[in-house]
Amino acid sequence: MWCCHGRRVAADREQEKLVALTAQDVARLAELARIDLSEEELARLAPQLDVILNSVASVAEVVSPDVPPTSHPVPLENVFRADELRPSWPVEAMLAGAPAVEDNQFQVPRILDEEA
């Protein structure tokens, strides 16, 4: 098996592990991404990126052809009720306490200086 750097890795299941990323590998990735990293950042990021790559590789081991890809581990259902017209509060009762009413709607002061 080959890793993303074109290096050969062990094919034996017990020994299968991606080759550890080096600071030079991270420097090359940073160069491709046009990110300037210091030597300290390269040294710190190499083992962190290695952990991420190994985690992704372990997830890939679980994937099998008989398990379909999903976006969620549990099937989701629409829990919303259907829109149904039903009686509501009477308009007159709702507008009874309004300071101003126009065309069966609350009338509010204009807040923008736009023409109507």
Secondary structure, DSSP 8 states (H G I E B T S, - for coil): -B-TTS-B---STTT-------HHHHHHHHHHTT----HHHHHHHHHHHHHHHHHHHHHHHH--TTS---SSSS----------------HHHHHTT-S-EETTEE-----S----
